[in-house]
Amino acid sequence: NNYWKYLITKNTLESYKRDINQFIHFLTERQITDFKETNKTPIITYLLYLQKKGKATATISRNLASIRSFSHFLMSENHISKDPTINLETPKSE
Protein backbone atom coordinates (compact mmCIF):
# COMPACT_ATOMS: atom_id res chain seq x y z
CA ASN A 1 0.00 0.00 0.00
CA ASN A 2 2.76 2.46 0.90
CA TYR A 3 4.66 1.41 -2.21
CA TRP A 4 1.78 2.48 -4.47
CA LYS A 5 1.48 5.83 -2.71
CA TYR A 6 5.24 6.30 -3.07
CA LEU A 7 5.15 5.31 -6.75
CA ILE A 8 2.21 7.57 -7.56
CA THR A 9 3.75 10.50 -5.68
CA LYS A 10 7.15 9.96 -7.32
CA ASN A 11 5.67 9.63 -10.82
CA THR A 12 3.43 12.67 -10.30
CA LEU A 13 6.37 14.71 -9.05
CA GLU A 14 8.50 13.66 -12.04
CA SER A 15 5.67 14.45 -14.46
CA TYR A 16 5.04 17.89 -12.94
CA LYS A 17 8.78 18.65 -12.99
CA ARG A 18 9.05 17.62 -16.63
CA ASP A 19 5.91 19.63 -17.53
CA ILE A 20 7.25 22.82 -15.91
CA ASN A 21 10.71 22.42 -17.47
CA GLN A 22 9.17 21.96 -20.93
CA PHE A 23 6.87 24.96 -20.42
CA ILE A 24 9.79 27.15 -19.31
CA HIS A 25 11.77 25.98 -22.35
CA PHE A 26 8.79 26.89 -24.57
CA LEU A 27 8.65 30.37 -22.99
CA THR A 28 12.40 30.86 -23.31
CA GLU A 29 12.25 30.02 -27.03
CA ARG A 30 9.75 32.87 -27.32
CA GLN A 31 12.00 35.29 -25.43
CA ILE A 32 9.83 35.18 -22.29
CA THR A 33 12.46 34.75 -19.61
CA ASP A 34 10.53 35.92 -16.58
CA PHE A 35 7.39 34.14 -15.44
CA LYS A 36 6.12 37.54 -14.20
CA GLU A 37 5.64 38.43 -17.87
CA THR A 38 3.42 35.42 -18.44
CA ASN A 39 -0.29 35.86 -18.92
CA LYS A 40 -2.97 33.60 -20.36
CA THR A 41 -1.83 34.02 -23.96
CA PRO A 42 1.47 32.07 -23.79
CA ILE A 43 -0.20 29.40 -21.66
CA ILE A 44 -3.01 28.93 -24.18
CA THR A 45 -0.46 28.98 -27.01
CA TYR A 46 1.52 26.29 -25.21
CA LEU A 47 -1.54 24.08 -24.71
CA LEU A 48 -2.42 24.45 -28.40
CA TYR A 49 1.21 23.62 -29.27
CA LEU A 50 0.91 20.39 -27.24
CA GLN A 51 -2.35 19.60 -29.01
CA LYS A 52 -0.77 20.12 -32.44
CA LYS A 53 2.04 17.77 -31.41
CA GLY A 54 -0.62 15.11 -30.90
CA LYS A 55 -0.47 14.97 -27.12
CA ALA A 56 -3.40 13.26 -25.41
CA THR A 57 -6.04 15.37 -23.70
CA ALA A 58 -5.01 13.85 -20.35
CA THR A 59 -1.40 14.97 -20.93
CA ILE A 60 -2.50 18.50 -21.86
CA SER A 61 -4.74 18.62 -18.78
CA ARG A 62 -1.87 17.50 -16.56
CA ASN A 63 0.35 20.19 -18.11
CA LEU A 64 -2.23 22.83 -17.27
CA ALA A 65 -2.49 21.43 -13.73
CA SER A 66 1.32 21.63 -13.45
CA ILE A 67 1.39 25.23 -14.68
CA ARG A 68 -1.52 26.14 -12.41
CA SER A 69 0.22 24.58 -9.42
CA PHE A 70 3.47 26.39 -10.27
CA SER A 71 1.57 29.69 -10.56
CA HIS A 72 -0.01 29.14 -7.14
CA PHE A 73 3.42 28.48 -5.67
CA LEU A 74 4.84 31.66 -7.24
CA MET A 75 1.92 33.64 -5.82
CA SER A 76 2.42 32.17 -2.36
CA GLU A 77 6.09 33.21 -2.54
CA ASN A 78 5.12 36.72 -3.78
CA HIS A 79 6.97 36.28 -7.07
CA ILE A 80 3.82 37.08 -9.05
CA SER A 81 0.78 39.06 -7.99
CA LYS A 82 -1.78 37.58 -10.37
CA ASP A 83 -2.50 33.99 -11.33
CA PRO A 84 -2.27 33.70 -15.14
CA THR A 85 -4.18 30.42 -15.09
CA ILE A 86 -7.40 31.86 -13.61
CA ASN A 87 -10.43 30.99 -15.75
CA LEU A 88 -8.42 28.69 -18.02
CA GLU A 89 -10.47 25.57 -18.58
CA THR A 90 -9.07 22.09 -18.63
CA PRO A 91 -9.33 20.58 -22.12
CA LYS A 92 -12.24 18.18 -22.52
CA SER A 93 -11.85 14.67 -23.89
CA GLU A 94 -13.28 14.10 -27.36
C-alpha positions as CSV (number, residue, x, y, z in Angstrom):
1,N,0.0,0.0,0.0
2,N,2.8,2.5,0.9
3,Y,4.7,1.4,-2.2
4,W,1.8,2.5,-4.5
5,K,1.5,5.8,-2.7
6,Y,5.2,6.3,-3.1
7,L,5.1,5.3,-6.7
8,I,2.2,7.6,-7.6
9,T,3.8,10.5,-5.7
10,K,7.2,10.0,-7.3
11,N,5.7,9.6,-10.8
12,T,3.4,12.7,-10.3
13,L,6.4,14.7,-9.1
14,E,8.5,13.7,-12.0
15,S,5.7,14.5,-14.5
16,Y,5.0,17.9,-12.9
17,K,8.8,18.6,-13.0
18,R,9.0,17.6,-16.6
19,D,5.9,19.6,-17.5
20,I,7.2,22.8,-15.9
21,N,10.7,22.4,-17.5
22,Q,9.2,22.0,-20.9
23,F,6.9,25.0,-20.4
24,I,9.8,27.1,-19.3
25,H,11.8,26.0,-22.3
26,F,8.8,26.9,-24.6
27,L,8.6,30.4,-23.0
28,T,12.4,30.9,-23.3
29,E,12.2,30.0,-27.0
30,R,9.7,32.9,-27.3
31,Q,12.0,35.3,-25.4
32,I,9.8,35.2,-22.3
33,T,12.5,34.8,-19.6
34,D,10.5,35.9,-16.6
35,F,7.4,34.1,-15.4
36,K,6.1,37.5,-14.2
37,E,5.6,38.4,-17.9
38,T,3.4,35.4,-18.4
39,N,-0.3,35.9,-18.9
40,K,-3.0,33.6,-20.4
41,T,-1.8,34.0,-24.0
42,P,1.5,32.1,-23.8
43,I,-0.2,29.4,-21.7
44,I,-3.0,28.9,-24.2
45,T,-0.5,29.0,-27.0
46,Y,1.5,26.3,-25.2
47,L,-1.5,24.1,-24.7
48,L,-2.4,24.5,-28.4
49,Y,1.2,23.6,-29.3
50,L,0.9,20.4,-27.2
51,Q,-2.4,19.6,-29.0
52,K,-0.8,20.1,-32.4
53,K,2.0,17.8,-31.4
54,G,-0.6,15.1,-30.9
55,K,-0.5,15.0,-27.1
56,A,-3.4,13.3,-25.4
57,T,-6.0,15.4,-23.7
58,A,-5.0,13.9,-20.3
59,T,-1.4,15.0,-20.9
60,I,-2.5,18.5,-21.9
61,S,-4.7,18.6,-18.8
62,R,-1.9,17.5,-16.6
63,N,0.3,20.2,-18.1
64,L,-2.2,22.8,-17.3
65,A,-2.5,21.4,-13.7
66,S,1.3,21.6,-13.4
67,I,1.4,25.2,-14.7
68,R,-1.5,26.1,-12.4
69,S,0.2,24.6,-9.4
70,F,3.5,26.4,-10.3
71,S,1.6,29.7,-10.6
72,H,0.0,29.1,-7.1
73,F,3.4,28.5,-5.7
74,L,4.8,31.7,-7.2
75,M,1.9,33.6,-5.8
76,S,2.4,32.2,-2.4
77,E,6.1,33.2,-2.5
78,N,5.1,36.7,-3.8
79,H,7.0,36.3,-7.1
80,I,3.8,37.1,-9.1
81,S,0.8,39.1,-8.0
82,K,-1.8,37.6,-10.4
83,D,-2.5,34.0,-11.3
84,P,-2.3,33.7,-15.1
85,T,-4.2,30.4,-15.1
86,I,-7.4,31.9,-13.6
87,N,-10.4,31.0,-15.7
88,L,-8.4,28.7,-18.0
89,E,-10.5,25.6,-18.6
90,T,-9.1,22.1,-18.6
91,P,-9.3,20.6,-22.1
92,K,-12.2,18.2,-22.5
93,S,-11.9,14.7,-23.9
94,E,-13.3,14.1,-27.4
